[in-house]
């Protein structure tokens, strides 16, 4: 298996992340006010956005190339992105993904700032969505 690098994507390369999402017919998009993390072999094979929010960080847009799944790429990408953070990380996901995130240290239904609770409420109106949180110790 080729060597995989997990890196913060430099701002001039941000369009590559949206190109990656589009190539896989994903509706996800790179968020401008976030840290954009990628897993690369020769090309991008996984991506996520880590956006600062009140009291912590919001993880969005986690996607791994379907041909590269079941290889630990998502787990390694999350681990690299949160390394060195001291504030909590929250995410919203489909209930079917709860076990995946729990195996990575996230807990179900974490305490969140009001703005995040409100955002989850809006998202959950159109699709099943739960909140997960990761408490970090610097």
Helices and strands as residue ranges (DSSP letters): E 5-8, G 11-13, H 14-23, E 34-40, E 44-53, E 56-64, G 66-68, H 73-82, E 88-93, G 95-97, H 98-102, E 107-108, H 114-124, E 130-134
